[in-house]
Amino acid sequence: MTARTPGRWGPRAVRGVLPTLLVVLLAALVGAPACAGQSGNAGQSGNAGQSGNAGQSGDAGQSGNAGQSGNAAEEGERPAGTASQAETATEEEATPEPPPALRRLVVEVVESYPHDRQAFTQGLLLEAPGVLLESTGRYGRSELRRVDLASGEVMRRQRLPDDLFAEGLALLPGGDGKGGDRLTQITWRAGRALVWDAATFQRRDEHAYAGEGWGLCYQPETGRLMMSDGSDRLTFRDPETFAATGEVRVTLEGRPLGYLNELECVGGRVWANVLGQRWVVEIDPADGRVVALAETGPLLTPEEGVGTDVLNGIAHDPADGTFLLTGKLWPKLFRVRFVEE
């Protein structure tokens, strides 16, 4: 018998092909590519468990099948140097708006009035049309005064003890349960704030505080007092107890502005004399920034200025928006407007 040559599909050939057929059938059943070991699904590859780098593959992290959404992949492929909308919004929110430029003003004199040459003015305010309240300083000569604006005549005065040097003055509305309007008058180095009945000048109360007292004003918008102490600091105080409730440091074009003296609260802002300067400033108490500077120039003539001291004393007239300015031992008081340079 002639021997038969084994055919192409003999038992040995079938045994060699069978594993491949099983893989193809298995792939068809589970819906996976035939070349499972090359798929981005590194975790399903038969060789994945043997590969030491399977978990570290750069392709696995970037593959659309690696567990990241299409949007995440696009976010990861954002060109270098560009920012997402969230990052841009954060940057915009973190960038503060630059502060407005400092307004520079000059004084326009509207009218002048006589002023007592013996008055060492430390506090000034307008009580009523044509009527001033004034605090005058110096040891042994300090007073609380009511003054007729037109004539400069002292209508009422209250002398302070000789050991007190009077400073700033503020008019407070009634509400302390002890009567009508009252005046709070601070002292230079005694740490005493005297409270007077605004009508009669009778003493009603007294408060203690630490440090020096220079200027004082009442801000009706917030119901608080503001006090200067000769530095760059404004201290906020409770009008009933005189307790400090906060403070702000004053800056002029980014630098501390010291020697703040007499104060006047107007429309949520604070106007201040600065010791030794021929200008006054408008301060935003929210951040302490000086928002306007008004040059006063030499208001007195050389003859009038003989024997006088520095500019000090500022009061606002709400009737026409003008300000009243004077100084220590000045013979005149001026009604002025602050106008653009």
Residue, then its C-alpha position, 0 to 999 in steps of 0.5 A: m500500500t502506498a503511504r499517504t502524504p499528510g494533507r494541509w489540515g491534518p491533525r497536527a496542523v489543526r492542533g497548531v491553528l486551534p489556539t488562534l481560532l479560540v482567540v478569534l472566537l473569544a474576541a468576537l464574543v466579547g467585542a474586543p479587537a483581535c490584537a488585544g495585547q496592543s489595545g489602549n486598554a492596557g488593563q485587559s491585555g493578556n500581557a499587561g500583567q507581565s509588563g513592568n511598565a503597563g501602569q506607567s505607559g504614557d499612551a495609557g494615560q492619553s488614550g480615549n479608552a483610558g477612563q478619561s472623557g473626550n473633553a478631558a483629553e482636549e483640555g489636556e491637549r490645550p496649546a502651551g501658553t493658553a489659559s482655560q476660561a476658569e483660569t482667565a476668570t480667576e486671574e481677572e478677579a485677582t487683578p485689582e482695579p487701579p485707584p483713581a488718580l489724586r484730584r488736585l484742587v485749589v482754594e477759591v475765597v468766597e468771603s472772609y470774617p473776623h476771627d479772635r487773634q487769641a484763639f488757638t484754634q484746635g477744633l471748628l464746626l458749624e452748629a447752625p447757619g451763622v453760628l460756629l463752635e470752636s475748641t481753643g487750646r493751650y494750657g491755662r487758656s483752653e476753652l469751648r466757645r460758641v461764636d457768631l460767624a459774621s462778627g467773630e464775637v464769642m457768644r458763650r464760653q466754657r473754660l477748661p481746667d488749667d491742666l488740660f490742653a483742648e483739641g478736637l471737637a465733635l457735635l453729636p445728636g441726642g440719644d444717650g438718654k441724658g438730653g439733647d445734642r452734646l459736644t465731645q471735646i478731646t485733650w492733647r495728652a491728658g487722655r480725657a474726652l469731655v462731654w458737654d451739653a451742646a446748648t448750655f455747655q454744662r458737663r455731662d460726661e467724661h471718657a478716658y482714652a490712651g495716647e494723644g488727641w488731635g482732631l475729632c469729627y462725627q460721621p452720621e453715615t456710620g454713627r461713629l467718631m473719627m479721631s486723629d493723634g498726630s500720626d497717619r492713623l484715624t481711629f474709629r470710636d463709639p460715640e457713647t463710650f468712646a471705645a475704639t472700634g477700629e482704625v485705618r492708616v492714611t496714605l498719600e499716593g501710596r505713602p503714609l501721611g502723618y501729622l493729621n490734625e483737625l478733622e471734618c466729616v463730610g458725606g462719608r469722607v474725612w477732610a483733614n488739616v495736616l500740621g504745618q502744611r498749606w493744604v488740606v486733604e480728603i480721605d476715604p476712611a474705607d481704605g485710608r487713601v487720600v483722594a483729593l488734595a486742596e492747596t490753600g496758598p497764603l490766605l493771610t497777607p504778610e501783615e495779617g500773618v505776623g504773630t500767627d501760627v499754622l493753618n488749623g480749623i476746617a468746617h463744612d457748610p452744607a447749605d452751599g457746600t463751602f468750607l470755613l478755614t482758619g488757623k491758630l491765632w489767625p485774625k481772619l476766617f475764610r469761606v472757600r470753595f475747593v475747585e479743580e486746578 
